[in-house]
Amino acid sequence: MKVSYTEVCFEVDNPEDLAVSPDGLVGFRPAGIGPVILGVRLDRLILKCGLADSVADAGRKLKAGSVKVVDQSVSGMEYVEAKPHILVTFQGSSTRLVLKVGKKIKAAVIER
């Protein structure tokens, strides 16, 4: 499933986003040429992929520990995520995450 980064991005100016990440961590770009690391609202991404009925439902699934993320940019590293905000590495114009919620699995390509 293709998802635009603007649909799932974390923005410092958005009060809803600051509520899920009070530290205001948005992402960064290392000096020189290299990958870009940006903040993504995982709860919104889960909803966009059809793995939850609402953002609140996605948040409950995250808090329950039933969401696993396989980050394709980091050698297929799989981890359980409980926060609604994560940092994602973009090697180019897009990145790919595989989301597992319970027995359901979806691949999301996030395009900048």
N, C-alpha and C positions, 0 to 999 in steps of 0.2 A: 504494500500500500504506500503510495506517495503522499507525503505530508509537507506542506510549506512551513518553513521555520517560523514565519510570522504568525502562524496559527498556534504554535506551541512555545513561543519564545518567552523568556523571562525578562521583564522590563522594570527598571528601577523606578520609573515614574508611575507605575500601575500599583495602586494600593492593595489590590487583590494579590498581586505577585509578592509584594513586600510582606503580606500577612503569612505567606508560606515560607519566606526566607528573610527574616528581619535583618540579617547581616548585609543584605543587598548584593550578594555575590552573583554576578551576571556572567562572567567569563573573561577571557583575556586572550591576547595574541602574543606569543613569545617574540622576543626581538629577532629580527631577521626573517628569513624565509622559513616557513614551517607551518605546522597545523594551527588551526584556529580552534579555540576551546570556548564554547558558548553555553549559556544556561538554557535548559529546556524544562518546561513544566511537564513532568512525567504524568501527572494526573490528567492533563488535557490530552496528551498523546495516547494514553490508554483509552480515553473516550473516543478520540478520532479513529482509532483502530477497531472500534466496536467491541472492546473487551470490558466495557462498563456501561451502565445505563445513564450515568451522569458524572460530573466532576466529583460530586460528593461520594458517589458509589466507588469511584476510582480511588479516592482518598481513604475510604474504609478498607479497600482491598490492600492498599499500600500499608496502612497501619497494622493490618492483620498479618502482614508478612507473606502474602500469597502472590506477590509480584516478583518475578525473576527477570533480570535484564542480561542479555548477551550482547556485549559491546563488540561489534565486528572490527572496530578500529584498534582494539587492544588485544589482538590475537585470540578472539573469541572468549574473552574473560566473562564468566557468568557469575552473577551475584544477586542476592536478595536485596531489594531496595524498599525502604520504608518511608523515605522522604518524597514529597511531591515535586521536588526540584533537584535536578542533577546537572552535572557538567558533561558535555558531549564534545568529542574531538572530531572536527571536520578536516579531513586531509585535502579535500578539494571543495567542490561546490555542494557536496552532499555527504551524508554519512548514513550508515545502516545499523539499526538496532533490532534485535529480536526480543519480543516481549512474551513472557509466559505468565499467564494468569490462570491459576488452577491447571486444568487440562488443555486450555486453549492456548494456541501459539500464533503470533502474528509477526511478520517482518515489516518494519517501517523504514522507508527511505525518507530522510529529512533533507529537504533541499533548501539551500540558502538563497 
